[in-house]
Amino acid sequence: MEQENGHSGGPREAEAWRSKLLGQVELEGAKLRAEINRQARVLRSRVEAYLEETPGLSTTDYDRHIRDDLVRPAVEHFNRTAQGRERLPHSAVAEIFSRLRGLGPLDVLLGDETITEIIVDGPGKPVYVERRGKIGRTQVTLTREEILLTLERMQAGEGQPLSAQNPIVEVRLANARVNALHTRIDPLDGPSMTIRLRSTQPLTGEQLIRDGMLPAQVFTWLSVCLAAGANMVIAGPTGSGKTTLMQALLLALPPRRIITVEDPIELALGARDWTTKQLEVQHADSNGNGAVSARALVRQSLRMRPEVLAVGEVTDGVAWDMVDAMSLGHEGSVSTVHAGSPRGTLSRLERLCLRAEGVPALPVIQASLAEAINLIVVVRLLRPRRRGPRTAGEEGTRVVTAISEVRGLQGDVYTVEDLFTWQEGALRPTGMGLSAALLERIEAGETDLPNVSALGGGLPGRPAEARQKEWGR
């Protein structure tokens, strides 16, 4: 076979491919898109065969050959011969190339750093994306074949493919978590998938303050409390910003040895030094081997001299191991959980603890929760009102709506004091301060951050009128 530019395949094959692509780009509007999709499916097997025929060829060189020697000339030829027809935009090169080599139409969305979630509801339906908490519709649609091929390429041969026998597939990528559903359990719209992206540039406290998630005084106050030894649980629904807030608080800590346990890893703590160690839950492979649970990792982390233990997304019996670790003196630990209120958080943690094997009776669990957890922070995603003017934030704004202190247990009822609540469209202090016991513990903690009493914001020893004036009440 003749060589072209040092690659096998030869000029005749390249010309044949070029002719097919010319046929694609000579169609306009919807017809053009439909033909591109069809031809891409036809050519895809030949592209993969070409890669197999050139062992040792780097992916970069191969992609450059496909893009620059085949796709780009085809688009340029179409534009030169347009003669009154609408010219193809420059983005057409990337669009056609993506269908041949990448993840298809999703390539552009996956490369957009402002997108945090991609929602593919099914074949022929518009793809939705989330940017800064706001859900928006795109012009991108995928065929059934494109959805399945995209998922297959994301899996890269790992795990079982999506099928009627395996109707739920979860894929972990370097910067994303993918969940896909088969038509067996999504019969009206499937197959479908949701891609949750992890930012490579973590949001800091300054950015959260700028985005309106919480006032600067409150973020500093929370940072001081965590750094000085207060155990904290961040609660809220899916997509409300629990992990984002926990990440910002961890990044704001003075030098500490931080051990994190997640399923999968979502925290981006690369800005910190060597003291950070991130552990990831492992699920069993297709043969049922290799599983490592969150409970096992939390127990292991206690042998790694953690100064701060961060457990992301508590969803099972690991809640008991986390609470037990906090009770054993690992102060300044933080976790996230699905719940909608401070008291609802404690009830949720009770139920999760009871799922674990070998846990004590409920009264002992309740006493441990009351002793271990000091502060509960509730976050949520504000939605626009159906009628009338908006008085609280913008559409899709993630906000902290409550901060409460757990002060103990009376019988089987938790004593919970609200320190900050959502009032008149903003987070404001209630006038109550930290308990004397927790305040003494925090102020005795070793931290380079400001002394907690100097921050105001509803702390003991300051008149309620002065606190309210400080917050603009």
N, C-alpha and C positions, 0 to 999 in steps of 0.2 A: 504493500500500500504506500502511495506517495506521502511525502511529508509536507506540512505547511507550517512555517514559523516554528519548526522543531517539534511539532505535535503530530501524532498519527491521526488519520481521518482523511487527509488529502483534500485538494482543492475541489474535486468533484462533489464529495460529501458536503463540504462547507457551502458550495454553491447550491446544492439541493436544499440545505437548511435555509439558506438565504432566500431562496425562491419561495419556500413555504412561509417564511416570515413576511416577505413582500405581500403575499396573498392575505396575510393577517392585517397588515397596517393599511391596506387599500380599502378597508371597510370603514364606514363612518358610524358615529353614535353608538346606539345599543347593539347594532349589528357587528360593529368593530369589537366591542367588548365580548360578545358571545363567541365570535370567531377566535379571538385571542385565547379565551378559556378552552375552547375545543382543541385548537391546534397545540396549545401548551400541554394538554393531556396526551396528545398523540406524540409530541416530541420528547416528553419527559423520559420515557423509557430509553430513547436513543441517546439522550444526554447522559443518563446514568451508564449506559453501555459504553459511551465514549470515555467516561471517567475510568471504567474498569479496564479499558484497553490501553490506558496510559499510566501504568504503575509508577509511582514516584513523582508524578506531577503534582505540584503544590496546589492546594485549593485556590489560593490567590491567583496563580497563573491561569488555572483552568477557568475561573470565573471571569477573569479579564478577557480571555479568548472568546467565551460565549457572548459577553456583553459588548465588547469593542469590535469583534470581527463579524458578528452575526446580527445582533439586535440593533446596535446603533446605526450601521449602514442601511438597514432596512427602513428605520424611521426617517433617516435623512433622505433616502430615495423618495419616500412617500411625500415628504414636505417639498422636495424639489419639483415634483411632478403634480403638485396639488391642483394647479390651474383652476382657481376659484373655489375649490373645496376647502373646508376648514383644516388648517394645519394641526398636526399633532403637537401637544405640549412636550416640553423637554422631559417631563415626568413619565412619558410613555415608555421611555427606555427602561427605567427602573420597574415599571409596572409589568412589562413583558418579561423582563429578566427574572423578576420575582416568581412569576408563574413557572419558569423553567428550572430555576435553581434554588430559590429561597423557600420561604414559608408562604408564598403566594401573596394575595392582597394584604395579609396581615404584616408583612415585612415593614411597611412604612409606619404602621401604628406601633409596632414593637420598637422601632427606632426613635419614637417620639418620647423624650424624657419627661414631658409634662403629663403623660398618660400614666395612671396608676392601676387601671383595670380595663380589660377588653371583654365585652359580652357578645358572644355569638349565639343568638337565639335559635338559629336553624337555617337550612338552605333557603336562599333567596330573600332572607330577611335582612334589613339594615343592621350593621354592626354598631353597637353603642360603646362609648368609652367614658371613663371617668377622669376628669381633670380637676384637681384641687377640690374634690368632693362634689363636683357637679357632673351629672350624667348628660351626655350629649349624643345626638345621632350623627353618624357619618354616612358618606355615600358608598361605603364599601359593602359588598355582599359576597357571599361565598356559596358555591354549589355544594351538594352533598359530597361529591368526590373531593373537592378542595378541603372541606372540613376534615375528612378522614385522612387525606394525604398530609395535611398540616400536622395533625395529631401524630401520625406515624413518624414524621420527620422529627417532631419534638421528642418522641420516645426513643428514637435512635436505636431501635432494637432491644431496648430494656423493657422488661415486663410484658404482660399479655396485651395484645391489641384489643381495641374496642370491638365487642361483638355481643350477640345475644346471650352468649354464655358468660361474658365478662362485661356487663352493661355499664359499669362505673370505672373510669380510669383516672388516676391521679399521676401527674408527671411533675417532677421537680427539675427546674432548669437553674442555671447559675443565678438568674435574676428574676425568676418568675415561678409561680405555682399554677398548674393547669388542672382543671377539673372538667371531665367530659362525660356526657351521658349518651347512651345508645337509644335508638328509637323504641326499644323494648320498654323502657321506663319513661321515655319522653315521646310518646306515640304521636302526638299532634304536631310537634315542631322539630323533633330530633333528626339527626344527631345535633347536639349543641355542646358548647363549652364556654367556660369562664376562665380568663387568664388574669391572675393578680400579679402585678409587677412590683418588684422591689427596687426602690430608687438607689442608684449607685452613688448619689450625692445626698447623704442623710440630712433631713430637716433639723435645724438647730432650734434652741429655745427662742432666739431672736426672730427666726422666721415664723414660728408658731405665734409669737406675740404680734408680729406684723400682719399675719393672716387673720387675727382676731380670735384665736382659739382660747386665749386667756390673757388677763392683764399682766404686765411686766412684774408688778409687785407679787402677784400670786405665783408666777413661775419661779421667781427668786425664792420666795417663801417655801415652796415645795422642794426646791433644790437643797436649801439649807436643812430642812427636816430630814430628807433622805440621806444627805451626807452625814448628818449628826446621829443617825441611828434609828429613825422612825421606819417601821415596816409599813409598806404601802401596797394597796390593791387598786388597780385602775379598771373600772368597769364601764361597759357600754355595749351597744349592739354591733353587728358586723359593719365594718367600714366607717366607724365613728372616730377613729384616730387613736385607739388605745395603744397600739404598738408604737405609733408615731410619737406620742407623748412620752412613753416609757423610754424610747430611744433618746429623745432630747434631754430627759432628766439624767440618764446615764452618761451622756456626753458632757453634761455640765458638772459632773462630780469631780472633786479633786482626785489626785492619783489614788486609785483603789484597785485591788485585784478583783475583777468582775468575772464571774462564771455565769454563762447564760445557757438555758436549756429550752430548745424550741422544736416545733414540728410543723413545717420545716423552718430553717433559719430565715428570719425576716429582718432582724436588727442589723443595721449597717453601722458598725462601731469601729471601722477602720481608722478613724481619726485619732483613736486612743493609742496608747503605747502597748508594750508587750504584756501588760498585766491583764489584758482581756483574753478570755478563753471561751469560745463558743462551741457548744455541743449540740448535736442534732439527733433527734429520734430516728431510728431506722425501722422500716417495716419489712416483714418477711418477703423473701423472693418467691418466685413461682413454685419453688419446691418446699416452701414453708420454713426456710432457714434464714438466719441472719438478723432476726428482729432484736431491737434494743429499745426498751420502753422508756418513757419519760420518767417513770418512777425509778428505774435503774440508774438513769443518768443523774437524777437529783441526789440519790444516795451516793453515787460516785463523786459528784461535785463536792460533797462535804469532806472528802478526803483530799481535796485539791487546794486546801487553805483559802476558801473564798472570803473576801471581806464584804462583797455584795453578791447576792444570789438573785438572778433575774430569771423567772420562769414565764415564758410566753404562752398565752392562750391555754389556760387550764381548762381541760374538758373532761377529765376523768379522775381516777383515784389518786393521781399525782398531787391533787390538792392536799391530801393528808400529809404526804411527804414534805410538801412546801411549808405547811403550817407547823409541822413537827420541827423542821429546820429552823424556822423563825423562833419557835419556843426554846430551842436549844442554845440560843444566843447569837444567831447569825442576824444581827440587827442591821437595818438599812437595806433590807431585801425588798424586791418589788415583783409584782406579777400582774397579769391581766386575766379578765374573766368576762363572760357574757352575762350581763345583768343590767337592770335599768334604774336601780336606786341603791342607796347605801344599805338599807335593811334587806332589800332583795339580793344584794351581793352576798350577805352572810347566809341567807337561806340557800342560795345557789351553791355556795361552798360546802354547806352541810351535806347537801344531796350528793355532791361530787365526792366528798370524803367517804360517804357510806358505800360508794362503789368499789372502794379498795378492799382487798383481802386483808384480814388480820387487823382491822381497825377496832378501837374500843367502842363502847356504847355511845349513843348520841349525846348524853349529858357530858361525857368527857370530851367529845369533839367540840361541843359548844363552848366549854370552858377553855379549851385550847385556842379556838378561834378568837375568843374575847381577849385572851392574854397575848396572842401573837400579833394580831393585826392592830395597828394604831390609826392609820388614816385610810379612808376610802375616797377615791376621786372618780366621779361619774362624768363621762363624756357622751356626747350624742351629735348627730348630724341634723342641723336645722333644716326643715323643709319649708317651702313657701306656703303662705296661707292661701286658701281657696278664694277668700273674699276679703275685701278691705285692705288697708295699707299694711305694709310689713313693719312691724315694730321691733323685731328681734333678728338682727343679722341678715345676711344675704342667703339666697338659695344655695344649699349645699355647704354651708359653713359649718365646720367642726368646732364645737365649743365645749368647754368645761362647764357643767351645769350645777355641780354640787361637790363640796368637800366636807367630809364628816369625820369625827373622831370616835373610835370605838372605846368606850370607857369602862366596860366590864359587863357583868352578867348578873341579873337579879332573878333568881329562880331559873326559868328557861327563856327569859326575855332579855335581849341585848340592850345595854344602855348606849345609845348612839346620840351624839351631840352634833348638830349641823353647824359648821363654822362658816361656810360660804354656800349661798343658794342663788338660783336664777331668779332675779327680781327685775321687773320693768325692762326686760330685754337686755340684761347684763348680769354678770356674776358679781355679787356684792356680799360683804361680810354680814353675818346675822347679828353681830354684837357680842357673840359668845367667843371665848378664847380657848386655847388649849388647857387641858387639865394641868394642875400644878405638877403632878407626877411626870407627865410626858414632857412638859416644858423644862423641868429640871433635868431630865434625861437628855433632851436635845441640846440644851445649853452647856451640858457637861461634855458633849461629844467633841472630838478633835476634828476641826474643819477650818479651812482657810477662808470660807465664805463668811459673809456678815453675820453678826450675832442675831439670832432670830427675834429677840425682843426689840431690836432697833428697826425692824421692818414694818411694824404696825400691822395693819390688816386684820384686826380682830383678836389680837393676842391679849392675855391677861395683864392687868396692871395699868390699862389705859382706859379712860372714860369712854363709854359708848358714843357720846356726842362727838368727841374728838375723832373717833374712828370713822363715824359716818361722814363728818365734814371732809376728812382726808380722801374719802372715796366719792365725793361729790353728791352725797345724799342731802 
